[in-house]
Amino acid sequence: MIRFEDLLEKVRAYSPDADVELLRRAYVFSAFEHRGQVRHSGEPYLIHPLAVADFLADMKLDVVAVAAGLLHDVVEDTLTTIERIQELFGPEVAHVVEGVTKISVIPFASSEERQAENFRKMLLAMVDDIRVILVKLADRLHNMRTLNHLSEERRVKIAQETRDIYAPIANRLGMSKVKNELEELSFRYLEPQAYEALRAKVDARRRATEGLIGQLKTTIAAKLKEAQVPVIEIDGRIKRLWSINQKLKRQKIELEQVYDFIALRVVTEDVKECYAALGIIHQTWSPVPGRIKDFIAMPRPNGYQSLHTSVISEHGMPFEVQIRTIGMHRMAEEGIAAHWKYKEGRVGDHRDERYFTWMRQLLEYQQEVRDPQEFIQNLKIDLYPEEVYTFTPKGLVKAFPRGATAIDFAYAIHTEVGHRCVGARINGKMVPLRTRLRNGDIVEIVTAAGHKPSRDWLNFVVTSHARYEIKYLIRLEEKSRARDLGRKVLEKEARKYDVNTKALFSGEN
């Protein structure tokens, strides 16, 4: 069980000037309000807010977030009002607690119309203050870790919501550590038989490869030392069950064919050493063709950076190596939480805008979407992107969800480029506008002045941006045509009765 004094010590370690009295008051208040309440495990309820606050402290968040973690369930589960929280702990803490409370009561498993509106509410809370979703993710992670104490019906409901909503959001915020655990726990409770069967197979293969990870780490360390490439850390692991399960289903392969069943991670001091380490590893073992990925030069949209390669060991066993700097490693594990700062009400800096571009765009483009099914579909595309990396003729990288087309590319350059798009060259060849983009494509958009988008484009565009802009222009055109038609009909009828429509429209008698 976590002790409050340990929590204080953790916060002081990374923030010596932190307002620990605020945390102490939040802890005492939470303990008082939750007195007598117990969790389904029979333990005192206070264990939960303490665990949430401790996780937020592990992410090195500010005292406002940690205090909100201690208080996050007070408004929902006791008679305390948000006004009382503001009076005692200030507007910032109250604002985060209120945001978490609003998300907590959202029923995602409802009708599509309600579900779409609930998603909007959650995204608005996230954009307003990222600490809201960080506290909520910490809350959900602890609840998932203790899910076995609930009835099967509730376990399944919470696990499904976690897989559909919270794990993808953690992924979009670059928080792979949280995302991986949420996915793994969801798999365990949603597909218990498949989970146990795969676990037995993985355990058997792990025993068969026992000692191999240690040997590979020793070999890599020796080779890098010999080449005078400084290394901070070399770590090894077996791929997670959920990731293996997805790969087996997606690629229709057997466990023995999973190239990254074993993965090693090499952490270096700077980017130059990352590429040097990659060269040494390729000199030591044969690389698997088509399995080298450079996410340093082309980061994923959630900020993830690393070099990936798969090689074959001298024993014939394929394994993956990920190479990154210490900063990249921190970002890969914690994502947005790794370097968000909260000062004078200003959240983050311009470098962090990439984390919110998708959220802000999604909200902006969906304001006009009336069809809940379409909203949910667009949200899934934005939450579950399988990125395709393409280039402009000048070498700028553009990332898209898998299935995106040349038209999506045109709108990503600029809205007007999209509207005036009449053709596209991919790798120097003219292609139809509905052509799907592939990794490495160099795309050049051909435009014509005065050209306007076709309604048919909506049948094959993928990105929210393109879909919204096309619909918006089509609506404007339809309104304009409707006004012109209405005016003509009115003028025709007016002539029958000798009514002067010009005088009518100008307000004359």
Order of alpha helices (4+ residues) and beta strands (2+ residues): alpha-alpha-alpha-alpha-alpha-alpha-alpha-alpha-alpha-alpha-alpha-alpha-alpha-alpha-beta-alpha-beta-alpha-beta-beta-beta-beta-alpha-beta-beta-alpha-alpha-beta-beta-alpha-alpha-beta-beta-beta-alpha-alpha
